[in-house]
Amino acid sequence: MERIIKYGGKLFFGSLIICILSFFYFKLIPYGEVSNLIGYLFLEIFLGYNFYVGYKYRLNLKEAFTVGILGSSFGIFLLFFASYTHYVIDEAYWAIWMMQFYFMPTMSFITDFSVNVSLGYVVFLINFSVLLVVLGAVFSFLKEKLISFKQKSSLFVYKDFL
């Protein structure tokens, strides 16, 4: 449990910092081709960091899923209030405005491919972030198994050689 809170906190604060930096970047820098290409760096960093946390810390599936949910809790928190604003107060504009902080690292992707930004997009982004943490953990596990298999097979070849 201690590992989950430790790595989930790292993922949460790392994602929060990326979201805040990208929010200020896209709000302060005028739109252009170069600024859009630099914006793709935020997308790669945001999604890559989710994969990296799962890969680096050698989490099992249950831990990776929980760490992914903790890392996406900023988006889940904003989604709760945005859903309330959208469905209860019936203000779709303010609901999307609230969610802007979380999906801002993907703004270059949104503008290039004309993605319809709604609460469903944010749910997809949260699920995709959790999936990347789990995939990182799976790749880390497979890498360890492959390395241990290679070491065992090369050891047998060396013994046979002697």
N, C-alpha and C positions, 0 to 999 in steps of 0.2 A: 504494500500500500504506500509505503514511503517513496518507493521508486516512481510510482504512478503520479503522486502529487509533485515530486521534484521535476520530473520530465514534462508533465502536463503544464506546470507553471512556466518552465522554460519555453515551451511551445506557445503558451498563451501570451506571454510578454513579448516574445519575438514577433509573433503575428501582429500583436497590437502596435508595436513600433513600426513594422512595415506598413500597416494600414494607415497610421497617422502620417508617416513620411510621404506615402503616395497621395494621401488626401491633400496635404499642403502642396505637393508638386503639381497635381492636376488642377488645383484651384488657383495657384499663383502663376504658373507658366502658361502662356498663350498656346493654343493648339496649333500644331504644325507637324510636318512629317518627322522631323528630328525629335521633337518632344514626344511624339507617339512611339518612335522606336526606343527611346529611353524609357518610356512607360512600360514597354514589354519587359524590361529588366525587372521592374517591380513585380510583374506577373511571374516571371521565372523565379525570383527570389522568394515570393510568397508561397508558390506551390512547391518549389524545391526545398524550402525549409521544412515543410511538413514531411516530405519524403526523407530528408536528412535526419530528422529526429527519430523516426522509426528505424532507420538504417543504423545509425550510430550507436544507439543505446541497447541494442539487442533485446528487444521486448518480445514477449510471446504474444499470441494473437489477442488474448483477453486484455493484456496490458496495453497493447498498441491501440486497440479500439477505445479503451478508456482514456488514454493519453490524447488520442485524436479528438474525442469529445471535449475533454478539458481544454485543449488548444483552440477549439472552435467555439468555446463558450462565450467569447465576445460577440460572435455572430448570432449565437443562440439567444443571448441576452437582448441584443438589438432586435432580433426577429420577434421576440415575445412582445415588445412594446410596439413594434411596427404592425404586427397582426392586430393588436388591440386598436391601434389607430385606424387601420384599414377597415376592419370588420365591424367594430363597435361604434367608433366615432364617424366612420364612413368618410375618411379623408385619405384618399389614395396618394395624393401628392406628398403629404407629410410622412406617410409610411415609407415611401421610397427615399425621401430625404433623410430619414433616420438611418436607413440601411446603407446610405452612401459611404459611410465610414468603413464598412466591412467589404464592400465590393469594389472600392476604389482601386486596389492594386490590379484589377482586371479591366480597368477602363479602356486601355488601348484595344484589347480584344473586343470589348463592347462596341467601340466606335468603328472599328474596321469591319466587323461582321454584322453590324446592326442587330445585336442581340436585344430582345425585348426584356427590359429590366423590370422584374416584378418580384413579389415575395417568393415565387417558385424558383427564380434564378438564384436567390440567396440560399434557399434550401438545397438546391443542387450544389452550390459552392461549398456549403458546410459538409454535405455528404462526400463530395469529392476530396475535401481536405482530410476527412477522417480516413477515406479509402487510401490516400497517399501515405498516411502514417502506417496503415496496416501493410501496404505493399512494401514500404521501406523495411519493415520488420521481417516480412516474408523473404525479401531478397537478401537481407543480412543472414537469416537462418540458412538459406540455400547456399550462400557463399561459404559459410562455415562448414556445412556438410560437404561441399565440393572440395574445399581445401583439405579437410580431414581425410576424405576419400583418396585424394591425390597423394597425400603423405603416406597413407597406408599402402597404396599400390606401389609407390616408388620404393618404399622400404622392402617390400617383398622382392622387387626386381633386384635391389642391391644385395639382399641375402642370397638370392639365387646365383648372383654373379660370383660371390665368394665361394 
